[in-house]
Amino acid sequence: MLDEQAKKTILRKIPHGLYICGVKDGEEVNGFTVSWLMQASFKPPLVVNCVKQDSKSHEMIKTSGVFAISFLDAEQKHLAQKFFQPQRRVGHNRFDDVEFYLGETGCPIISESLGYVECQVVGTVAQGDHTVYVGEVIAAGVHREGESLRLETTGWQYGG
């Protein structure tokens, strides 16, 4: 029998970074905090990005077939928090007061991030309440050096 508390405790010990995933659909842009992200292949360069199926951003990735990941600095918890909050107003854009630019894919990239990758979706696995988007890295850049933000340093929990 599955011990729910033991499951939560041990699964929350998996280390996770915190990133901002920028998405687009036509002219509309959006972003959300990602913690379930990892590199999956060297050749071609692939990343795996797990996205909650009932989110607006999930549909935007499904429609556009692209996403960008901005890597956050250890001191950018405030950005992770801003993009983690649910959107409360229709027409509200989480990027309204965040400096960003559009990458080659048209997805927003945070200017003050450590850097980014832009991805073209090359596969999906829809299981449970998240979809695994497999993205081929088609563009990347480094803005600056720094330590990456990690979920464990924020005191937050997402998982289990």
N, C-alpha and C positions, 0 to 999 in steps of 0.2 A: 504494500500500500504506500502511496506517495505521502510523505511527510511535507505538508505545504510550507511550514516554517523553515525546515531544513533546506528545501528547494530554493526558497527566496534568499536565505542567508548565503548559500554557496554560489548561486548564480550572480548575486550582487558582488561577488569577489572577482568577477571577470573584469579586467581593466578596460576602461573606455576613455577615449579622448572626447572632447566636445568641439563641434564644428558648426558652421552655418551652411546649410544647403540652399543655394539660390536657384529658383526655378522661374520658368516663363511659360506663357501661353499667349501667343500673338504679342501684343504690346504690354500685357499685364505681367508684372513680376511679383514674386512672393519669396519668402524665406522661412526656414524653420531650423531649430536646433536638432542636430544629429549626434547620436552617441553610438549607434550600431553601424560602424563603418570600418572597412578593412581592405587592405590590398589583397588581391586574389591571384594575380598572374604578373610575370615579368614581360613575356612576349606572347600576345600583345599586353601592354600595361592595362590591367583591369582592377577596378575597385568594386566592392559590394556595399550597397547603401540600402539599409532596411527602412522602409517608410510605412507609417500607419495607414491602413487602407481607407479609413473613413475621413482622411484629411483632404483639404482642397489641394494641397501641394502634390499629393499622390496623383490626383487626376491631371494636374498640370504636367507632371513628368510623363504620365501615360500618353497624353496628347502630343506633347512636343518631342519626346524622346531624348531630352537632354537635361543635364543638371550641372551645377558648379558647386564645389566644396571650398569654402574659405576656412583656413586653419587659424584658430584663435590662439592668442597669446595667453599665458597663465594669468595675466592681469585683466583679461577681458570677460570676466564672469558676467558683468553687466550686459554685454551683448548677447551672451548665451541666454540669459534670463529674459531679455526683451523678445527674442525670437522663440522662446519656449512657451511664452504666454499665449493662450488662445486669442484669436482675433475677435475683438468685441464689437466692432462696428463694420458694417458693409462699406466698402470703398476705402477703408483704412489700409494703409500700406505700412508694413513694419519697417520699410526702408526710408520712410519719410524724413527721419532725422539722423540717418546713418549715411556717411559718405561711401559711395559705391560707384562702380562703373560697370558697363555691360561688356562681357567677354566675347570671344569669337562665336559662342553658341547663342548669344543674346541674353544669357543668364546673368543676374547680378553677382558681382564679386565685391567683397568688403575691402575698401582701399587700405584700411589700417590693420588688416590681417597679416599673419606671417607670410602667407602665400595662398595658392589655390591650385586646384585641378578642375578642368572642364571635361565633361564626359558625355559620350553618345551611348544611349542605352543599347546594349547588344543582347540582353537576355533578361528574363524575369522568372521568378518563382513566387507564386501567390499561395501561401500557406498560413494558417492561423490568422492573426489580426494585422500582420505586416506583409508587405510585398518586398522581396529581395530584388532590387534593381541592380543588374550587373552592368557597369559602365566602363567603356573603353576610354582611357585618358587620351584626349585629342589635343589638349593644350594645358600648359602648366606654367607657373611663375612663382618666384620668390620675391616678396616685398622687403623683408628684413629678417634678421636672426632673432631668436627668442625661444623661451620654453613654451611648450604646448599646454593648453588648458586641458585638465583631466577631470572627469566626473568625480572621482574620489576626493579631490581637493576642494570641491564646492560644498560638500555636505549634503548634496542632493542624491536621490536614488532613482534610477530608471532601469527596471529589470527585475527579474525574479518572478 
